[in-house]
Amino acid sequence: MSSNLGNDADPEYDSHGNLISPFYGYMPTQWVCYIFAVLFTLSTLLHFGQAIRYRAWWLLATVVLAGVGEMIGWGGRLWSTFQPLAENPYMIQIVCTIVAPTPLIGAIFISFGRLSTHLGPQYSRLSARLYSRIFFTADFVALLVQSAGGGIAATADDSKTGQLGSNIMLAGIVFQLVSLSIFCILAIEYFIRYFKENPARPLLLNNISNESVVEHFNHPPMDPAAKLLVVGLFSQSLFLFIRSIYRTIELSDGFHGRIIRTEVYFNVLDGAMVVLAMFSLNFFHPARLLKKLDERFTAGSTVRMTSKNIYSQESV
């Protein structure tokens, strides 16, 4: 056995006599790993620059963090193409690619909460503050559970402990999928109510001396920046929803199941979905678009539902 193959497992070969990794059940395609590693690096660097430019520090702890995790994960897969019998790069990639997209979902929750304050909080069952608090907290819990499971799986000395880690990661993925599903349902309901002018709750008007209730308020046409942000949020949610379904099925099938040992499934349903979500966030950048909405409101070009000391709704 060549020394550059690693020494954590015995070599395995496919029906054509080609060396495969006993951990993956296949040999990761090197050029595919290079492409994804480069794409994630480019998108992450763009996100870092955009976060600094628009002073959107919350994107550093969400989107940029997710990008760094994907870079490390795909770096591990690339490492495996050079040392297919080494276990460390395999464990790095499986833990990082499972956990990394979780902060990315948190960015979607925060972005939608802020967008809803611009379009009108009366169409939502939750206030913008609650959207961020509830779903970001759920996302953080999912991150902790997946990280704990990944840590157990990565340090397991026997198959039983390794399976325990896998089950914990699966629980985190399922919890994340459930919270994302609930969010998507609430977001869809929000936009149905918005376009039908059917508020879910009355709008409260605040002024210096008192508070009164307005039963109905006709919103102005949706701003172009808001339209772009809506398109971005829906596309990002779709990509990550597909990825979460795949990961749930994959981990349910086990580390030795057919799904996890089929490379094309992973490349398309995980890698490609997260790349598309990352780059769609670059293009439909929430901080840039929300800043445009803020500037147009400040300029007085349109009526916004979140003007200071005019409209607010902070409770459910």
ABEGO torsion letter per residue (X at the ends): XBAAAEAABBBBBBAAGBBBBAAAGBBBBAAAAAAAAAAAAAAAAAAAAAAAAAGBAAAAABAAAAAAAAAAAAAAAAAAAABAABAAAAAAAAAAAAAAAAAAAAAAAAAAAAAAAAAEAAABABBAAAAAAAAAAAAAAAAAAAAAAAAAAAABABAAAAAAAAAAAAAAAAAAAAAAAAAAAAAAAAAAAAAAGBBABBBBBBBAABBBBBABBBBBBBBAAAAAAAAAAAAAAAAAAAAAAAAAAAAAAEAABAAAABAAAAAAAAAAAAAAAAAAAAABBAAAAAAAAAAAAAAGABBBAABBGABBBABX
